[in-house]
Amino acid sequence: MTLEQLIKALTPEVYENLKNAVATGKWPDGRLLVEGQRELCMEAIMHYEVTHNVPEELRVGYMESQCKSSKDDDTQTLTLQ
């Protein structure tokens, strides 16, 4: 089975379990993730989100393109002479 086939076969429940495992460092049964599993889970999550057309703003690690604090109207440009 290829990675692409595996990702297409993942259920939403497994996807959520992978996200929780990455966030907590534990599998649903309480066992700790061993070295390398967090990275592999994260890779699977990202592939799942692209393959299953998860909206960009709902994807893991999504950040708006612009910082909300940069929208302040009271910002002034300072020119040094």
VONUDO-675886 format. One record per residue (C-alpha): residue number from 1; residue in three letters; x, y, z. Coordinates in pm, 1 decimal. Layout:
<pts>
+-----+-----+----------+----------+----------+
!   k !   r !       px !       py !       pz !
+-----+-----+----------+----------+----------+
! NUM ! ala !        X !        Y !        Z !
...
+-----+-----+----------+----------+----------+
</pts>
This chain:
<pts>
+-----+-----+----------+----------+----------+
!   k !   r !       px !       py !       pz !
+-----+-----+----------+----------+----------+
!   1 ! met !      0.0 !      0.0 !      0.0 !
!   2 ! thr !    137.2 !    340.0 !    -94.5 !
!   3 ! leu !    119.9 !    649.0 !    125.3 !
!   4 ! glu !   -139.6 !    798.1 !   -109.6 !
!   5 ! gln !   -359.8 !    487.2 !    -81.8 !
!   6 ! leu !   -321.7 !    488.0 !    294.8 !
!   7 ! ile !   -419.9 !    855.0 !    323.9 !
!   8 ! lys !   -725.3 !    803.4 !    101.1 !
!   9 ! ala !   -831.0 !    512.6 !    324.3 !
!  10 ! leu !   -808.4 !    710.4 !    651.1 !
!  11 ! thr !  -1141.1 !    775.6 !    817.8 !
!  12 ! pro !  -1225.6 !   1109.1 !    981.8 !
!  13 ! glu !  -1206.2 !    929.5 !   1318.6 !
!  14 ! val !   -849.2 !    811.7 !   1252.7 !
!  15 ! tyr !   -758.5 !   1162.2 !   1130.8 !
!  16 ! glu !   -888.4 !   1311.3 !   1459.1 !
!  17 ! asn !   -699.4 !   1046.1 !   1658.8 !
!  18 ! leu !   -377.9 !   1138.1 !   1476.2 !
!  19 ! lys !   -433.8 !   1508.2 !   1551.0 !
!  20 ! asn !   -493.1 !   1432.4 !   1919.0 !
!  21 ! ala !   -185.5 !   1208.9 !   1931.6 !
!  22 ! val !     31.6 !   1488.2 !   1790.5 !
!  23 ! ala !   -117.5 !   1741.8 !   2032.1 !
!  24 ! thr !    -88.2 !   1527.7 !   2345.9 !
!  25 ! gly !    203.9 !   1300.6 !   2262.0 !
!  26 ! lys !    -14.9 !    999.0 !   2345.6 !
!  27 ! trp !   -220.2 !    745.8 !   2153.8 !
!  28 ! pro !   -591.4 !    713.6 !   2240.7 !
!  29 ! asp !   -506.9 !    414.2 !   2464.8 !
!  30 ! gly !   -262.4 !    626.2 !   2667.6 !
!  31 ! arg !     65.3 !    491.3 !   2528.8 !
!  32 ! leu !    327.8 !    755.6 !   2454.0 !
!  33 ! leu !    431.6 !    822.3 !   2096.9 !
!  34 ! val !    780.1 !    685.5 !   2037.9 !
!  35 ! glu !   1053.2 !    877.8 !   1858.1 !
!  36 ! gly !    957.4 !    960.2 !   1500.9 !
!  37 ! gln !    586.1 !    885.7 !   1538.9 !
!  38 ! arg !    486.9 !   1247.4 !   1597.1 !
!  39 ! glu !    660.2 !   1352.0 !   1274.0 !
!  40 ! leu !    499.9 !   1067.8 !   1076.0 !
!  41 ! cys !    157.5 !   1147.6 !   1222.2 !
!  42 ! met !    196.6 !   1514.6 !   1132.1 !
!  43 ! glu !    294.1 !   1421.5 !    777.2 !
!  44 ! ala !    -12.3 !   1194.4 !    749.9 !
!  45 ! ile !   -235.9 !   1471.9 !    887.0 !
!  46 ! met !   -108.9 !   1724.1 !    632.1 !
!  47 ! his !   -149.9 !   1475.9 !    343.9 !
!  48 ! tyr !   -500.9 !   1389.1 !    465.3 !
!  49 ! glu !   -603.5 !   1755.5 !    477.6 !
!  50 ! val !   -487.9 !   1818.5 !    120.9 !
!  51 ! thr !   -626.3 !   1490.9 !    -18.3 !
!  52 ! his !   -965.3 !   1535.6 !    150.4 !
!  53 ! asn !   -991.9 !   1907.7 !     69.7 !
!  54 ! val !  -1006.1 !   2025.7 !    430.7 !
!  55 ! pro !  -1054.1 !   2405.9 !    411.2 !
!  56 ! glu !   -722.9 !   2585.0 !    455.0 !
!  57 ! glu !   -839.1 !   2778.6 !    761.0 !
!  58 ! leu !   -926.4 !   2448.3 !    936.4 !
!  59 ! arg !   -593.4 !   2278.6 !    867.3 !
!  60 ! val !   -335.7 !   2204.7 !   1134.3 !
!  61 ! gly !    -86.5 !   2489.8 !   1166.5 !
!  62 ! tyr !   -297.0 !   2740.5 !    971.6 !
!  63 ! met !   -203.4 !   3103.0 !   1027.8 !
!  64 ! glu !   -374.9 !   3398.0 !    868.0 !
!  65 ! ser !   -159.1 !   3570.2 !    610.2 !
!  66 ! gln !   -161.6 !   3891.9 !    807.2 !
!  67 ! cys !   -124.8 !   3957.5 !   1176.7 !
!  68 ! lys !   -433.1 !   4120.7 !   1332.9 !
!  69 ! ser !   -212.2 !   4366.3 !   1519.9 !
!  70 ! ser !    -80.3 !   4501.8 !   1189.2 !
!  71 ! lys !   -428.0 !   4639.2 !   1112.1 !
!  72 ! asp !   -408.1 !   4907.5 !   1381.7 !
!  73 ! asp !   -501.6 !   5250.6 !   1243.2 !
!  74 ! asp !   -286.2 !   5445.5 !   1487.7 !
!  75 ! thr !     43.6 !   5328.0 !   1335.0 !
!  76 ! gln !    270.8 !   5610.8 !   1221.4 !
!  77 ! thr !    583.5 !   5600.2 !   1010.6 !
!  78 ! leu !    891.6 !   5739.7 !   1181.6 !
!  79 ! thr !   1154.1 !   5904.2 !    961.5 !
!  80 ! leu !   1502.0 !   5951.5 !   1106.2 !
!  81 ! gln !   1718.7 !   6233.2 !    972.0 !
+-----+-----+----------+----------+----------+
</pts>
